[in-house]
Amino acid sequence: LEGLEKWKLQDPDLVFLDVLMPGLNGPQVLEQKGSFKAKVILMSAYSGEHNLETALNLGASLFLAKPFEDIFEVVRLAEELCK
């Protein structure tokens, strides 16, 4: 909830959301994001239920399965989204 409030106040260019979070989960946050312009990277260690297709349907720009094999690839993907 705190992160969603900061999102509304600061209007960032990029937001990372985990599927499982306390309070609101990632998909619930995406339902409430409204018309904010931020690109969203949804991520989860439970990639069976969530994948790129479900992430895109929820309004995310990208889905990343955890654990990450290469954090530098995650940074590169994030930079590409923000171009």
Backbone as a printed PyTorch tensor [residue, N CA C, xyz], in Angstrom:
tensor([[[  0.8260,  -1.1950,   0.0000],
         [  0.0000,   0.0000,   0.0000],
         [  0.8650,   1.2520,   0.0000]],

        [[  1.9370,   1.2160,   0.7810],
         [  2.8420,   2.3550,   0.8430],
         [  3.4950,   2.6000,  -0.5220]],

        [[  3.8840,   1.5210,  -1.1800],
         [  4.4960,   1.6500,  -2.5060],
         [  3.5370,   2.2420,  -3.5270]],

        [[  2.2740,   1.8460,  -3.4730],
         [  1.2730,   2.3930,  -4.3970],
         [  1.0830,   3.8870,  -4.1520]],

        [[  1.0660,   4.2920,  -2.8890],
         [  0.9350,   5.7230,  -2.5760],
         [  2.1350,   6.5100,  -3.1000]],

        [[  3.3350,   5.9530,  -2.9310],
         [  4.5300,   6.6360,  -3.4520],
         [  4.4910,   6.6960,  -4.9740]],

        [[  3.9920,   5.6510,  -5.5940],
         [  3.8550,   5.6290,  -7.0560],
         [  2.9600,   6.7920,  -7.4940]],

        [[  1.8480,   6.9680,  -6.8040],
         [  0.9120,   8.0400,  -7.1510],
         [  1.5510,   9.4220,  -6.9650]],

        [[  2.3580,   9.5780,  -5.9110],
         [  2.9600,  10.8720,  -5.6230],
         [  4.1570,  11.1940,  -6.5110]],

        [[  4.9690,  10.1860,  -6.8180],
         [  6.2360,  10.4340,  -7.5110],
         [  6.1890,  10.1610,  -9.0020]],

        [[  5.2110,   9.4100,  -9.4720],
         [  5.0360,   9.1020, -10.8920],
         [  6.3580,   8.6820, -11.5650]],

        [[  6.9460,   7.5550, -11.1290],
         [  8.2370,   7.1090, -11.6810],
         [  8.1010,   6.6040, -13.1130]],

        [[  9.2240,   6.4350, -13.7700],
         [  9.2510,   5.8960, -15.1290],
         [  9.1830,   4.3800, -15.1460]],

        [[  9.6520,   3.7330, -14.0660],
         [  9.7290,   2.2770, -14.0060],
         [  9.3940,   1.7960, -12.6070]],

        [[  8.6000,   0.7230, -12.5480],
         [  8.2250,   0.1220, -11.2700],
         [  8.4480,  -1.3850, -11.3630]],

        [[  9.1090,  -1.9420, -10.3510],
         [  9.2540,  -3.3870, -10.2150],
         [  8.2030,  -3.8520,  -9.2200]],

        [[  7.4210,  -4.8580,  -9.5940],
         [  6.4200,  -5.4270,  -8.6880],
         [  6.6200,  -6.9250,  -8.5840]],

        [[  6.5650,  -7.4350,  -7.3780],
         [  6.5710,  -8.8760,  -7.1860],
         [  5.1200,  -9.3360,  -7.1680]],

        [[  4.8750, -10.5530,  -7.6190],
         [  3.5160, -11.0800,  -7.5740],
         [  3.0550, -11.2090,  -6.1270]],

        [[  3.9230, -11.7250,  -5.2500],
         [  3.5530, -11.9010,  -3.8470],
         [  4.1650, -10.7960,  -3.0030]],

        [[  3.3030,  -9.9500,  -2.4500],
         [  3.7330,  -8.8670,  -1.5660],
         [  2.7110,  -8.7520,  -0.4460]],

        [[  3.1110,  -8.2310,   0.7180],
         [  2.1320,  -8.0340,   1.7960],
         [  1.1580,  -6.9140,   1.4340]],

        [[ -0.0280,  -6.9990,   1.9670],
         [ -1.0400,  -5.9850,   1.6410],
         [ -1.6470,  -6.2950,   0.2960]],

        [[ -1.2690,  -5.5330,  -0.7050],
         [ -1.7140,  -5.7850,  -2.0820],
         [ -0.6470,  -6.5830,  -2.8070]],

        [[ -1.0480,  -7.5820,  -3.5820],
         [ -0.0610,  -8.2900,  -4.3990],
         [  0.1510,  -7.5280,  -5.7150]],

        [[  1.1250,  -7.9480,  -6.4800],
         [  1.4590,  -7.2490,  -7.7240],
         [  0.2790,  -7.0700,  -8.6690]],

        [[ -0.4800,  -8.1490,  -8.9810],
         [ -1.6480,  -7.9820,  -9.8440],
         [ -2.6830,  -7.0060,  -9.2820]],

        [[ -2.8750,  -6.9960,  -7.9680],
         [ -3.8190,  -6.0450,  -7.3730],
         [ -3.3320,  -4.6070,  -7.5170]],

        [[ -2.0350,  -4.4050,  -7.3790],
         [ -1.4740,  -3.0630,  -7.5710],
         [ -1.7000,  -2.6230,  -9.0170]],

        [[ -1.4850,  -3.5300,  -9.9610],
         [ -1.6970,  -3.1820, -11.3700],
         [ -3.1460,  -2.8020, -11.6430]],

        [[ -4.0760,  -3.4260, -10.9490],
         [ -5.4930,  -3.0760, -11.1120],
         [ -5.7720,  -1.6550, -10.6360]],

        [[ -4.9860,  -1.1580,  -9.6910],
         [ -5.2300,   0.1570,  -9.0970],
         [ -4.3250,   1.2570,  -9.6470]],

        [[ -3.4440,   0.9190, -10.5720],
         [ -2.4520,   1.9070, -10.9980],
         [ -3.0490,   3.0420, -11.8160]],

        [[ -4.2340,   2.8510, -12.3500],
         [ -4.8720,   3.9190, -13.1020],
         [ -4.1220,   4.2370, -14.3730]],

        [[ -3.9700,   5.5010, -14.6650],
         [ -3.3830,   5.9370, -15.9340],
         [ -1.9230,   6.3630, -15.8050]],

        [[ -1.2420,   5.8850, -14.7820],
         [  0.1580,   6.2530, -14.6210],
         [  0.9780,   5.7340, -15.7840]],

        [[  1.9820,   6.4860, -16.1840],
         [  2.7660,   6.1760, -17.3750],
         [  3.8810,   5.1610, -17.1370]],

        [[  4.1590,   4.8170, -15.9060],
         [  5.3080,   3.9670, -15.5880],
         [  5.2450,   2.6240, -16.3040]],

        [[  6.3900,   2.1900, -16.7810],
         [  6.5440,   0.8250, -17.2600],
         [  6.6230,  -0.0490, -16.0220]],

        [[  6.0850,  -1.2550, -16.1090],
         [  6.0550,  -2.1460, -14.9600],
         [  6.7000,  -3.4780, -15.3100]],

        [[  7.6260,  -3.9040, -14.4590],
         [  8.2090,  -5.2310, -14.5660],
         [  7.6300,  -6.0550, -13.4280]],

        [[  6.8320,  -7.0560, -13.7900],
         [  6.2440,  -7.9670, -12.8140],
         [  7.1660,  -9.1620, -12.6820]],

        [[  7.4170,  -9.5970, -11.4540],
         [  8.3200, -10.7230, -11.2650],
         [  7.7760, -11.6660, -10.2090]],

        [[  8.2020, -12.9340, -10.3160],
         [  7.7450, -13.9220,  -9.3590],
         [  8.6170, -15.1620,  -9.4080]],

        [[  8.7670, -15.7870,  -8.2630],
         [  9.4320, -17.0890,  -8.1980],
         [  8.4470, -18.1900,  -8.5630]],

        [[  7.1570, -17.8570,  -8.5730],
         [  6.0980, -18.8080,  -8.9040],
         [  5.6320, -18.5460, -10.3200]],

        [[  6.4610, -18.8920, -11.2740],
         [  6.1900, -18.5300, -12.6650],
         [  5.2120, -19.4760, -13.3550]],

        [[  4.7150, -20.4930, -12.6640],
         [  3.7430, -21.3850, -13.2860],
         [  2.4340, -20.6800, -13.5980]],

        [[  1.9500, -19.8930, -12.6470],
         [  0.6830, -19.1840, -12.8160],
         [  0.8560, -17.8860, -13.5980]],

        [[  2.0030, -17.2640, -13.4610],
         [  2.2530, -15.9820, -14.1060],
         [  3.3780, -16.1300, -15.1230]],

        [[  3.1830, -15.4790, -16.2470],
         [  4.1870, -15.4850, -17.3110],
         [  4.0410, -14.1780, -18.0840]],

        [[  4.7540, -14.0580, -19.1820],
         [  4.6950, -12.8060, -19.9450],
         [  3.2750, -12.5020, -20.4030]],

        [[  2.5590, -13.5050, -20.8640],
         [  1.1980, -13.2700, -21.3560],
         [  0.2800, -12.7510, -20.2490]],

        [[  0.3140, -13.3860, -19.0780],
         [ -0.5520, -12.9060, -17.9980],
         [ -0.0980, -11.5360, -17.5040]],

        [[  1.2020, -11.3070, -17.4770],
         [  1.7060,  -9.9920, -17.0540],
         [  1.2300,  -8.8940, -17.9980]],

        [[  1.3170,  -9.1390, -19.2990],
         [  0.8600,  -8.1520, -20.2760],
         [ -0.6470,  -7.9140, -20.1400]],

        [[ -1.4090,  -8.9720, -19.9060],
         [ -2.8580,  -8.8320, -19.7160],
         [ -3.1980,  -8.0220, -18.4750]],

        [[ -2.3270,  -8.0610, -17.4760],
         [ -2.5420,  -7.2870, -16.2560],
         [ -2.1000,  -5.8360, -16.3990]],

        [[ -1.3750,  -5.5240, -17.4760],
         [ -0.9070,  -4.1490, -17.6800],
         [  0.5730,  -3.9510, -17.4510]],

        [[  1.3040,  -5.0340, -17.1900],
         [  2.7530,  -4.9220, -17.0260],
         [  3.4170,  -4.8610, -18.4020]],

        [[  4.6430,  -4.4150, -18.4160],
         [  5.4120,  -4.3230, -19.6580],
         [  6.2790,  -5.5510, -19.8800]],

        [[  6.6080,  -6.2510, -18.7810],
         [  7.5400,  -7.3720, -18.8630],
         [  7.3230,  -8.2710, -17.6570]],

        [[  7.6020,  -9.5580, -17.8250],
         [  7.5770, -10.5030, -16.7140],
         [  8.9490, -11.1320, -16.5920]],

        [[  9.4540, -11.2120, -15.3690],
         [ 10.7320, -11.8660, -15.1030],
         [ 10.5380, -12.9340, -14.0400]],

        [[ 11.0030, -14.1380, -14.3380],
         [ 10.9540, -15.2260, -13.3640],
         [ 12.1470, -15.1120, -12.4310]],

        [[ 11.9140, -15.3800, -11.1530],
         [ 12.9900, -15.3890, -10.1800],
         [ 13.3160, -16.8430,  -9.8610]],

        [[ 14.4860, -17.1570,  -9.4300],
         [ 15.5960, -16.2400,  -9.2020],
         [ 16.2350, -15.8120, -10.5150]],

        [[ 16.8360, -14.6400, -10.4990],
         [ 17.5000, -14.1260, -11.6800],
         [ 18.8500, -14.8130, -11.8430]],

        [[ 19.1360, -15.2250, -13.0500],
         [ 20.4450, -15.8330, -13.3110],
         [ 21.5120, -14.7640, -13.5040]],

        [[ 21.1060, -13.5990, -14.0220],
         [ 22.0670, -12.5390, -14.3270],
         [ 21.4250, -11.1840, -14.0330]],

        [[ 21.7650, -10.5860, -12.9110],
         [ 21.1790,  -9.3040, -12.5290],
         [ 21.5020,  -8.2170, -13.5500]],

        [[ 22.6260,  -8.3420, -14.2280],
         [ 22.9770,  -7.3450, -15.2390],
         [ 22.0210,  -7.4110, -16.4290]],

        [[ 21.4860,  -8.5800, -16.7080],
         [ 20.4760,  -8.7200, -17.7630],
         [ 19.1780,  -8.0500, -17.3330]],

        [[ 18.8350,  -8.1470, -16.0610],
         [ 17.6450,  -7.4710, -15.5390],
         [ 17.7970,  -5.9620, -15.6900]],

        [[ 18.9610,  -5.4420, -15.3570],
         [ 19.2310,  -4.0100, -15.4910],
         [ 19.1490,  -3.5970, -16.9660]],

        [[ 19.7120,  -4.4090, -17.8520],
         [ 19.6760,  -4.1050, -19.2820],
         [ 18.2320,  -4.0610, -19.7910]],

        [[ 17.4190,  -5.0360, -19.3940],
         [ 16.0090,  -5.0700, -19.7990],
         [ 15.2470,  -3.8510, -19.2760]],

        [[ 15.5310,  -3.4590, -18.0350],
         [ 14.8860,  -2.2790, -17.4620],
         [ 15.2730,  -1.0210, -18.2230]],

        [[ 16.5530,  -0.8990, -18.5570],
         [ 17.0030,   0.2710, -19.3250],
         [ 16.3600,   0.3050, -20.7090]],

        [[ 16.2040,  -0.8470, -21.3260],
         [ 15.5610,  -0.9190, -22.6510],
         [ 14.1090,  -0.4520, -22.5790]],

        [[ 13.4140,  -0.8390, -21.5210],
         [ 12.0250,  -0.4290, -21.3580],
         [ 11.8850,   1.0750, -21.2190]],

        [[ 12.8550,   1.7000, -20.6140],
         [ 12.7620,   3.1350, -20.3220],
         [ 13.2550,   4.0240, -21.4590]],

        [[ 13.7080,   3.4420, -22.5300],
         [ 14.1790,   4.2700, -23.6550],
         [ 13.0440,   4.9330, -24.3730]]])
